[in-house]
Amino acid sequence: MKKIWIIHNSMHGNSEKISQQLAEGLKDSYDVSVDSIKNISPEDIAKDEPYGLIIAVRIVAFGSDKEIRKFTNNLDKAITKPISKVAYFSTHALGWKKFFIKGMKKTLEKIGCVEEVCPEYLEVKMQGPEGPAVEGADAKIENFISTLKEFMK
Ligand SMILES: Cc1cc2nc3c(=O)[nH]c(=O)nc-3n(C[C@H](O)[C@H](O)[C@H](O)COP(=O)(O)O)c2cc1C
């Protein structure tokens, strides 16, 4: 089975929960690992030579979390075999603005270790910083799992 890594930097558990939901949806077809960037290093991911990478991006102060962007940059230095498929999703608590995710998009455009970035991303609104997600989120997540299955083929 091809390897997919899902990484998050969850503080309140929102992006971790969705990471687990995505992993559950993909695990029949892929060997999926999920972890926080607090527990792993870019080298841990690089040594698995993953086929796919999914990045959870929490929105902090109107932008993409700087810590996960930094981790992604460092991953670029550690990776020896380019990652074929990369996707990302976001959790946030305010009304969604496209510029929230601009920083992560920029990071992915800049790094060399990525072959293809999924043109679609998921954004899930929380009822407050600590969650839970707003109504209808599960259906959106299920839809994104279908998108990922198609993209990761
Ligand atoms: C310090 C801080 C700043 C935040 N800034 C924003 C923001 O600018 N826009 C937004 O939509 N949500 C903002 N949020 C809400 C988080 O994006 C949201 O709670 C997210 O789901 C947290 O992910 P986590 O539970 O995985 O840590 C902020 C949360 C915190 C704690």
The ligand as an SDF file (V2000), in Angstrom:
LIG
                    3D

 31 33  0  0  0  0  0  0  0  0999 V2000
   -4.7380   32.5120   19.0630 C   0  0  0  0  0  0  0  0  0  0  0  0
   -5.8080   32.1240   18.0900 C   0  0  0  0  0  0  0  0  0  0  0  0
   -6.0210   32.9100   16.9670 C   0  0  0  0  0  0  0  0  0  0  0  0
   -7.0160   32.5680   16.0460 C   0  0  0  0  0  0  0  0  0  0  0  0
   -7.2070   33.3530   14.9450 N   0  0  0  0  0  0  0  0  0  0  0  0
   -8.1810   33.0240   14.0600 C   0  0  0  0  0  0  0  0  0  0  0  0
   -8.4110   33.8260   12.8980 C   0  0  0  0  0  0  0  0  0  0  0  0
   -7.7520   34.8260   12.6540 O   0  0  0  0  0  0  0  0  0  0  0  0
   -9.4030   33.4490   12.0450 N   0  0  0  0  0  0  0  0  0  0  0  0
  -10.1690   32.3270   12.2660 C   0  0  0  0  0  0  0  0  0  0  0  0
  -11.0530   32.0420   11.4630 O   0  0  0  0  0  0  0  0  0  0  0  0
   -9.9650   31.5620   13.3550 N   0  0  0  0  0  0  0  0  0  0  0  0
   -8.9910   31.8690   14.2420 C   0  0  0  0  0  0  0  0  0  0  0  0
   -8.7800   31.0620   15.3250 N   0  0  0  0  0  0  0  0  0  0  0  0
   -9.5620   29.8550   15.4980 C   0  0  0  0  0  0  0  0  0  0  0  0
   -8.7830   28.6050   15.0540 C   0  0  0  0  0  0  0  0  0  0  0  0
   -8.4110   28.6810   13.7070 O   0  0  0  0  0  0  0  0  0  0  0  0
   -9.6340   27.3630   15.2430 C   0  0  0  0  0  0  0  0  0  0  0  0
  -10.0120   27.2720   16.5720 O   0  0  0  0  0  0  0  0  0  0  0  0
   -8.9200   26.1100   14.7940 C   0  0  0  0  0  0  0  0  0  0  0  0
   -9.8780   25.1130   14.5790 O   0  0  0  0  0  0  0  0  0  0  0  0
   -7.9180   25.6310   15.8060 C   0  0  0  0  0  0  0  0  0  0  0  0
   -7.4240   24.4020   15.3890 O   0  0  0  0  0  0  0  0  0  0  0  0
   -6.9680   23.2970   16.4360 P   0  0  0  0  0  0  0  0  0  0  0  0
   -8.1560   22.9540   17.2850 O   0  0  0  0  0  0  0  0  0  0  0  0
   -6.5330   22.1560   15.6110 O   0  0  0  0  0  0  0  0  0  0  0  0
   -5.8720   23.8840   17.2310 O   0  0  0  0  0  0  0  0  0  0  0  0
   -7.8160   31.4170   16.2690 C   0  0  0  0  0  0  0  0  0  0  0  0
   -7.5770   30.6210   17.3970 C   0  0  0  0  0  0  0  0  0  0  0  0
   -6.6030   30.9510   18.2970 C   0  0  0  0  0  0  0  0  0  0  0  0
   -6.4020   30.0980   19.5130 C   0  0  0  0  0  0  0  0  0  0  0  0
  1  2  1  0
  2  3  1  0
  2 30  2  0
  3  4  2  0
  4  5  1  0
  4 28  1  0
  5  6  2  0
  6  7  1  0
  6 13  1  0
  7  8  2  0
  7  9  1  0
  9 10  1  0
 10 11  2  0
 10 12  1  0
 12 13  2  0
 13 14  1  0
 14 15  1  0
 14 28  1  0
 15 16  1  0
 16 17  1  0
 16 18  1  0
 18 19  1  0
 18 20  1  0
 20 21  1  0
 20 22  1  0
 22 23  1  0
 23 24  1  0
 24 25  2  0
 24 26  1  0
 24 27  1  0
 28 29  2  0
 29 30  1  0
 30 31  1  0
M  END
$$$$
